[in-house]
Amino acid sequence: MGHKNRVFLALIAAMIAKEVFAAQHVVGGSQGWDQSTDFNSWTSGQTFKVGDKLVFKYSSLHSVVELGKESAYKNCDISSPIQSLSNGNDVVKLDKPGTRYFTCGTLGHCSQGMKMKITIVKGNAPSPASSPSSLTSPSPSSSSSSLSSPSSSSATTDTDTSSGSHCFTSFMFIVALSLTVMVSLF
């Protein structure tokens, strides 16, 4: 009976660890889901993994529309969305590898660049906070003179937030593992 309890507790710890190590990506960083955000630059600095979550924060002027095809994304065709969100603080879980497409449902916003395409990878890819290439290699848009300092500071904020999130998740994993060990001893 004691061995079965340990196996059960180890499985629970593994499930907790999986959820704890999932990253939350606030779309657009400190600027959020807004027309002023350069989503191509923002996504180029992120690694999206299965289990991660996208957090869309935006005003009532916007919405989130998920599109199913690249052609709909390129043409800003929102007539057949996979889902439409309008809460202003929406969370989308990335549950499988592949490409997903998001845009704003407000007339004209998509054609003005308020859209993003992301690629989700399996969970063993390096995170943005630990990936030197995402911090040091400039994207094509970051080499242009139109890049403003708020974009640069939002990238730093995203990295700082990500590092803090990793510390918290590591702490929670250690607590969960310690509880599992303590319970299995009794």
Buried (B, 14 or more C-beta within 10 A) or exposed (E): EEEEEBEEBBEBBEEBBEEBBBBEBBBBBBBBBBBEBBBBBBBBBBBBBBBBBBBBBBEEEBBBBBBEEEEBBEEBBBEEBEEEBEEBEBEBEBEEBEEBBBBBBBEEBBEEBBBBBBEBBEEEBEBBBEBEEBEEEEBEBBEEEEBEEBBEEBBEBBBEBBBEBBEEBEEBBEEBBEBBEEEBEE
